[in-house]
Amino acid sequence: MTCNMPSLNHFSCSIAKFLSVFLLIMVPAVVFCSGSGLAKAEPIVIRIGYPGLGVDNRPFAYGGIAAIAHAERYIEKEFENDQHIKVEWTLFRGAGPAVNEAFASGQLDFSAGLGDLPAIVHRSNGIKTKWLAQSDVHTPIFLAVRKGVEVNRIEDLVGRKIAQFRGTNLQLAADRVLAAHGLTEKNIKFINLDFAGSVAALLSGNIDGAFGGVEVLELKRRGIIDIPYDTKDDKPEFSRAAGLYVTEEFEAKHPELVQRVVNAYVRAARWGADEANREALNDVYAKSGIPAQSFREYFSGQKLADRLNPLIDDFVIERYRDQARRALDYGLLRRPVEIESWIDRRYLERALAEQHLETYWPRSKADGTKLTEAAASAGSKAQ
């Protein structure tokens, strides 16, 4: 339109020019906002499962990196400025087997702290996940026996009624200990009880003993049980491990969110592995209802960076290979499990690099001997 006419036409031309400029500016802006999702981001719930509960069903985990991330809300804080993103934790009393059921039914995106055996089982069953990091390694087990029961060594367990939480990472760890002493599960009267059930059965005298974790240490302190054996001073391959996993579906849809979850997870691990935080760490775990004194004993004599180590190194990989072989031999798996293609280190390596933590944790060879010491432990000693 050419605006060279006088008076009234001049006013009309001015309006036309204004409208033209307005439309040139606003229409692309509206299209951009609608197309990019800035107008209204799609709500996303990040669903994380943990295999365990605190005492009397308290909603707190304990013992590994995952428990720190949960109790101190590291992942929630990562997304606190993203109003369309919600982090949702579910803690399962049924431990690893219950987490696997939730994975299978599509109820979870991540599992944090899932033990080695149940993770291997879900992979064997065709549940498609990626293994992102560890939650804990070198996790000990304890043989708890009631006062007055004549069990002073592993060989004395023959014919005894012993509790064991089957399907968890405790099962194969205990079986490995038995094998090292010339025994199998057939030599023991095993009773399948969860950790709370084991403690109750020890208190009532319904069992002679139990293989367990930190849960039994308070009973020792109260003089109810003895602990004739634990794996802390034994071979490293007798210990347990747990990891962080994400479903392949969620990872394919939201790789940027997976990275942010791992970033937060590594920050939790960094805090937990710092010896300066040892007492504070015990207090965090004590939110579960297990006394802080039990965690002092649980971690005594070990560097925190050795236990709360997110790295998937050669030692961890060999332990999972061995677990997979044993689980197949015991008839716990439907098919063999290949380990290497399960691992996706990209997110962990990026988080370590961005936080300048590449040398913060030790790396170990397949036999458990150290390749590198941890920067976290420089100048400090295990307590």
Residue, then its C-alpha position, 0 to 999 in steps of 0.5 A: m500500500t502506497c501512503n501518499m494521499p492527504s488527510l483521512n487516507h494518511f491516518s488509515c495508512s498509519i494504522a496499516k503500517f502499525l498493524s503490519v509491523f505488529l504482525l511481523i513481530m508477534v506471529p513468529a513469536v507466537v509460533f516460536c513459543s508454541g513450537s518450542g514448548l516454552a508456552k507450557a512444558e509437558p509435565i514429567v515425573i522421574r520415578i525412582g525405586y529403592p529396594g528397602l525401607g527403614v525400621d518400622n517402615r520408615p521412608f528412609a534408606y540406608g547404607g549407600i550413595a542412593a540412600i544419601a541422594h534420597a535422604e538429602r534430596y540431591i535429585e529433587k534439588e537438581f530440579e527444584n527450578d523446573q516446575h514441570i519436573k517432579v521427582e518421585w521415590t518409592l521405597f520397597r519393603g520387598a527389596g530387589p525382587a519388588v523393584n524388579e516387579a515394578f520395572a516389569s510393569g512400567q512403574l519405574d524409570f530408575s532404580a537406585g541401590l538395586g543389588d547385584l543379584p536382582a539387577i542381573v535377574h531383571r536383565s536375564n528376564g528381558i527388562k531393558t535397562k542401562w547400568l549407569a553407576q554403582s551405589d556401593v561396593h565392598t558391602p559386608i555381610f554378617l553372620a548373626v547367631r543367638k546367644g547360647v547357640e554353638v556356632n563359632r565358624i562357618e562350618d558350624l552352621v551345618g544343620r542350623k536354622i538360618a535366615q536369609f533374604r532370598g533374591t537379594n544381593l545377600q543370597l549369593a554373597a552368603d552362598r559364596v562364603l559357604a562354598a569357600h568353607g566347603l558347604t552349600e545351601k543344602n547343608i543349612k536349613f535356610i528360612n527366607l525372611d526379609f531383614a525385619g523378619s530376621v531381626a524379629a526371629l532372632l529376638s523370638g528365638n525361632i531361628d539359630g542365626a541369620f546372614g544380614g547387614v547393618e540391621v543386626l549390629e544393634l542386636k549385638r550391642r544389646g547382647i542378644i547375638d554374637i557375630p562369629y564371622d563377617t566379610k570385612d576382613d575376608k576376601p573382597e569378592f565375598s562382599r556385596a554391591a548395588g547400582l544405579y539403573v535407568t530404563e532404556e525407554f526413559e533414557a532414549k526419551h530424556p537423555e538430558l534428564v538422565q545426565r542431570v540425575v547422574n550429576a546430582y547422584v555424583r554430588a551425593a557420592r562426593w559428599g558421602a565419600d569425604e572422611a570429614n563427613r563420616e559422623a554426619l553420614n552416620d546421622v543421615y543413615a540413622k534417619s532409617g531408625i537404625p542407630a548411628q552407632s551401628f553405622r559407625e561399626y558398619f563402616s569401621g576400618q574401611k575408607l568411605a571412598d572405597r565403599l561409597n564409590p560410583l565407579i564401574d571398574d574392573f573389580v565391579i564388572e568381574r563381580y557381576r560376571d561371577q554373580a551371573r555365572r553362579a546365579l545361572d548355575y543355581g537356576l536363578l536365571r532364565r538365560p545367561v547374562e552378558i555384562e559389558s553391553w549393559i554398562d553405559r558410562r557416558y553420563l557418569e564420565r561426564a558428571l565426573a569431568e564437569q565436577h573435576l572428580e575423575t581421580y576422587w575415587p579408587r579404581s581396582k583391578a578384577d581381583g580387587t587390588k587397587l589400581t589407583e588410590a582415591a584423592a578423597s582419602a589423601g591424608s586420611k585414614a579409615q576409622 
